Amino acid sequence: MTTTTTVSTTTTTTTTTAASISSTQTTNTTTAVTTIITANSCSPSCNSQQTCIQSICLNVGHLACVLVWSRSGDGDIVVTTPNGKTINYQNIGPSSSTDQGILDRDDTSSTGPENIYWPSSGSLPPTGTYYMCFESYSFSPTISSSDPLTVTYHTVHASGAFFNYTRTFTSVLSDSYNCGATSSTLIGSFTYP
């Protein structure tokens, strides 16, 4: 069963409560989509510490941030924690510089997914606001209004709550693998827990 709520305006704020998880999203010129997934489509099935996205079992642990995009190429996931630590392919973790988050899947030629997660055997992710950004490394044809690229972030909580954030890019934007509330590459933000 899938429940979807879509809101598209200049500034969008959506608050969703599912399985006692509350998420507040604020985005600019972004479509915020909240989806609660109760079915799994991977075969063989994922284990209890994983979720299925694009027919691939991905690690979830306490929290996972997953990035996919609409056409083949090399895009990069960038997540900044509430403590200001940024996780990306240049800083994969786990370490104090990533608040123990781990980039465990980096896709350089397809449509993702890329995955950052906090293992359930490790410390809890920091409490507060996380920022999720997208860096376009290499796409052919180049991202433009005639060849746009739609990027979707999924956040997955250990409880199974699953939230989506989507943005369509019509030009190549870069923020040098930084990610925050004013980043040109921002897809969305959420509050954990």
Buried (B, 14 or more C-beta within 10 A) or exposed (E): EEEEEEBEEEEBEBEBEBEEBEBEBBBEEBBBBBBBBEEEEBEEEBEEBBBBBBEBBBBBBBBBBBBBBBBEBBBBBBBBBBEEBBBBBEBBBBEEEBBBBBBBBBBEEBBBBBBBBBBBEBEBBBEEBBBBBBBBBEBEEEBEEEEEBEBBBBBBBBEBBBBBBBBBBEEBBBBEBBBBEEBEBBBBBBBBB
